[in-house]
Amino acid sequence: MWADWNNDGWLDLFVVRRGPKKHANAPDVLLRNNGNGAFTDVTALTGVAGPTTGKGDAAAAADYDNDGFLDLFVTNGRGSMGNGLLYRNLGNRNHWLTLQLVGAHSNSLALGSKVWLQTGDKTQYREYLDNGGSWGQSQFGAHFGLGKATTIQSIKIQWPDSQIQELNDVAVDQILVIRQP
């Protein structure tokens, strides 16, 4: 699962690894994106390796405590195989923005929208999808880690019907609901 766990503006990768045996997991892995094409394994540092028993199926990201940092839920089978695990992200001082889009013409969920966000010389891109997978459903919305940026120069949205909407000088550290005009 790709998500910006440390809000530095680079998508990190979390991998659920079901083991080769019926009720044995291989350790899950969290790889921090270094921003230079390389990744660092931060699994031990963050404590998200998961249990060795159970049956790891899926992961989901959601900011359940609304502090701007994505938290992690990992499924671990059903019943006696193992419990689900919720990891609270304690965060850092990096900034963030979460967008919740509301469509008006093609679909109210704005599925299929494309979003470009500009901070300084860095542009981030997200496709607004249902964020679902096998046995998991992440929080609906587009989350952007902004690093040390204190303002967002621009947000460009291409709605599913190809209409373009632009916003400028957007504040950081907020959940922003944007309605299609």
FENRA-V245498 format. One record per residue. RES is the residue in three letters. PHI is phi in radians with two decimals (none if undefined). PSI is psi as a letter, one per 20 degrees, with the letter a starting at -180 (none if undefined). NEAR is the number of other C-alpha atoms within 12 Angstrom. Layout:
# FENRA-V245498
res:RES phi:PHI psi:PSI near:NEAR
res:RES phi:PHI psi:PSI near:NEAR
This chain:
# FENRA-V245498
res:MET phi:none psi:p near:29
res:TRP phi:-1.63 psi:p near:26
res:ALA phi:-2.85 psi:q near:36
res:ASP phi:-1.63 psi:n near:42
res:TRP phi:-1.20 psi:h near:41
res:ASN phi:-1.91 psi:j near:35
res:ASN phi:0.97 psi:k near:35
res:ASP phi:-1.64 psi:i near:31
res:GLY phi:1.66 psi:j near:34
res:TRP phi:-2.11 psi:p near:32
res:LEU phi:-1.27 psi:p near:32
res:ASP phi:-1.67 psi:r near:32
res:LEU phi:-2.23 psi:p near:28
res:PHE phi:-1.94 psi:p near:35
res:VAL phi:-2.16 psi:p near:30
res:VAL phi:-1.50 psi:p near:38
res:ARG phi:-2.12 psi:o near:30
res:ARG phi:-1.27 psi:p near:29
res:GLY phi:-1.34 psi:r near:21
res:PRO phi:-1.29 psi:h near:15
res:LYS phi:-1.68 psi:r near:14
res:LYS phi:-1.00 psi:g near:17
res:HIS phi:-2.16 psi:k near:22
res:ALA phi:-2.31 psi:p near:23
res:ASN phi:-1.73 psi:q near:28
res:ALA phi:-1.48 psi:q near:24
res:PRO phi:-1.05 psi:p near:26
res:ASP phi:-1.19 psi:r near:36
res:VAL phi:-2.32 psi:p near:31
res:LEU phi:-2.06 psi:o near:33
res:LEU phi:-1.94 psi:o near:32
res:ARG phi:-1.48 psi:p near:31
res:ASN phi:-1.32 psi:p near:25
res:ASN phi:-1.44 psi:i near:19
res:GLY phi:1.43 psi:j near:17
res:ASN phi:-2.21 psi:j near:10
res:GLY phi:1.60 psi:i near:12
res:ALA phi:-2.06 psi:q near:14
res:PHE phi:-2.21 psi:q near:19
res:THR phi:-2.05 psi:p near:20
res:ASP phi:-1.30 psi:o near:22
res:VAL phi:-2.01 psi:k near:23
res:THR phi:-1.01 psi:g near:22
res:ALA phi:-1.14 psi:g near:16
res:LEU phi:-1.07 psi:h near:13
res:THR phi:-1.66 psi:i near:25
res:GLY phi:1.28 psi:k near:21
res:VAL phi:-1.87 psi:k near:30
res:ALA phi:-1.15 psi:h near:29
res:GLY phi:1.41 psi:r near:39
res:PRO phi:-1.39 psi:q near:29
res:THR phi:-1.52 psi:i near:25
res:THR phi:-1.89 psi:r near:27
res:GLY phi:1.86 psi:b near:31
res:LYS phi:-2.52 psi:n near:34
res:GLY phi:-1.04 psi:p near:39
res:ASP phi:-1.93 psi:g near:33
res:ALA phi:-2.81 psi:r near:30
res:ALA phi:-2.34 psi:q near:40
res:ALA phi:-2.45 psi:q near:34
res:ALA phi:-1.94 psi:p near:39
res:ALA phi:-2.80 psi:q near:32
res:ASP phi:-1.59 psi:m near:33
res:TYR phi:-1.18 psi:h near:21
res:ASP phi:-1.82 psi:j near:17
res:ASN phi:0.93 psi:l near:21
res:ASP phi:-1.75 psi:j near:24
res:GLY phi:1.62 psi:i near:36
res:PHE phi:-2.06 psi:p near:37
res:LEU phi:-1.15 psi:p near:39
res:ASP phi:-1.72 psi:r near:33
res:LEU phi:-2.20 psi:p near:40
res:PHE phi:-2.08 psi:p near:32
res:VAL phi:-2.11 psi:p near:40
res:THR phi:-1.41 psi:q near:33
res:ASN phi:-2.42 psi:l near:36
res:GLY phi:1.54 psi:a near:27
res:ARG phi:-2.12 psi:q near:18
res:GLY phi:1.06 psi:c near:12
res:SER phi:-1.26 psi:i near:12
res:MET phi:-1.17 psi:h near:20
res:GLY phi:2.81 psi:q near:22
res:ASN phi:-1.59 psi:q near:21
res:GLY phi:-1.21 psi:q near:27
res:LEU phi:-2.13 psi:p near:28
res:LEU phi:-1.97 psi:o near:23
res:TYR phi:-1.87 psi:o near:27
res:ARG phi:-1.47 psi:p near:24
res:ASN phi:-1.45 psi:o near:26
res:LEU phi:-1.36 psi:i near:22
res:GLY phi:1.30 psi:a near:25
res:ASN phi:-2.73 psi:b near:19
res:ARG phi:-1.70 psi:j near:19
res:ASN phi:-1.23 psi:q near:26
res:HIS phi:-1.62 psi:r near:32
res:TRP phi:-2.76 psi:r near:41
res:LEU phi:-2.64 psi:p near:40
res:THR phi:-2.06 psi:p near:37
res:LEU phi:-1.80 psi:p near:35
res:GLN phi:-2.11 psi:o near:29
res:LEU phi:-1.63 psi:q near:35
res:VAL phi:-2.19 psi:o near:26
res:GLY phi:-1.38 psi:q near:27
res:ALA phi:-2.13 psi:h near:19
res:HIS phi:-1.89 psi:g near:18
res:SER phi:-1.64 psi:h near:17
res:ASN phi:-2.81 psi:q near:17
res:SER phi:-1.20 psi:h near:19
res:LEU phi:-1.44 psi:i near:24
res:ALA phi:1.11 psi:k near:34
res:LEU phi:-1.04 psi:p near:29
res:GLY phi:1.68 psi:i near:27
res:SER phi:-1.18 psi:q near:37
res:LYS phi:-2.13 psi:p near:29
res:VAL phi:-2.25 psi:p near:37
res:TRP phi:-2.05 psi:p near:30
res:LEU phi:-2.18 psi:p near:38
res:GLN phi:-2.00 psi:p near:31
res:THR phi:-2.25 psi:o near:31
res:GLY phi:1.03 psi:c near:18
res:ASP phi:-1.71 psi:j near:13
res:LYS phi:-1.95 psi:p near:22
res:THR phi:-2.01 psi:p near:21
res:GLN phi:-1.96 psi:q near:31
res:TYR phi:-2.31 psi:p near:24
res:ARG phi:-2.42 psi:q near:32
res:GLU phi:-1.73 psi:p near:27
res:TYR phi:-1.54 psi:n near:30
res:LEU phi:-2.10 psi:a near:25
res:ASP phi:-1.40 psi:i near:21
res:ASN phi:1.01 psi:k near:26
res:GLY phi:-1.78 psi:q near:18
res:GLY phi:-2.70 psi:a near:16
res:SER phi:-1.15 psi:o near:16
res:TRP phi:1.15 psi:j near:21
res:GLY phi:-2.63 psi:q near:25
res:GLN phi:-2.48 psi:o near:22
res:SER phi:-1.39 psi:r near:29
res:GLN phi:-0.98 psi:p near:28
res:PHE phi:-1.35 psi:p near:28
res:GLY phi:2.37 psi:r near:36
res:ALA phi:-2.05 psi:o near:44
res:HIS phi:-1.76 psi:p near:48
res:PHE phi:-2.19 psi:p near:46
res:GLY phi:-1.42 psi:p near:42
res:LEU phi:-2.05 psi:j near:39
res:GLY phi:1.05 psi:c near:31
res:LYS phi:-1.55 psi:i near:21
res:ALA phi:-1.05 psi:p near:28
res:THR phi:-1.86 psi:i near:22
res:THR phi:-2.60 psi:q near:23
res:ILE phi:-1.86 psi:o near:33
res:GLN phi:-1.11 psi:g near:24
res:SER phi:-2.73 psi:q near:24
res:ILE phi:-2.23 psi:p near:33
res:LYS phi:-2.02 psi:p near:30
res:ILE phi:-2.05 psi:p near:38
res:GLN phi:-1.84 psi:o near:28
res:TRP phi:-1.24 psi:r near:33
res:PRO phi:-0.98 psi:h near:27
res:ASP phi:-1.55 psi:j near:21
res:SER phi:1.35 psi:j near:18
res:GLN phi:-1.13 psi:p near:21
res:ILE phi:-1.85 psi:p near:18
res:GLN phi:-2.28 psi:p near:24
res:GLU phi:-2.23 psi:q near:24
res:LEU phi:-2.19 psi:q near:22
res:ASN phi:-2.21 psi:q near:18
res:ASP phi:0.88 psi:m near:18
res:VAL phi:-1.66 psi:p near:26
res:ALA phi:-1.22 psi:q near:22
res:VAL phi:-1.60 psi:r near:32
res:ASP phi:1.00 psi:l near:28
res:GLN phi:-2.69 psi:q near:26
res:ILE phi:-1.70 psi:o near:25
res:LEU phi:-1.95 psi:o near:23
res:VAL phi:-1.61 psi:p near:18
res:ILE phi:-2.09 psi:p near:28
res:ARG phi:-1.74 psi:p near:21
res:GLN phi:-1.13 psi:p near:28
res:PRO phi:-1.21 psi:none near:16
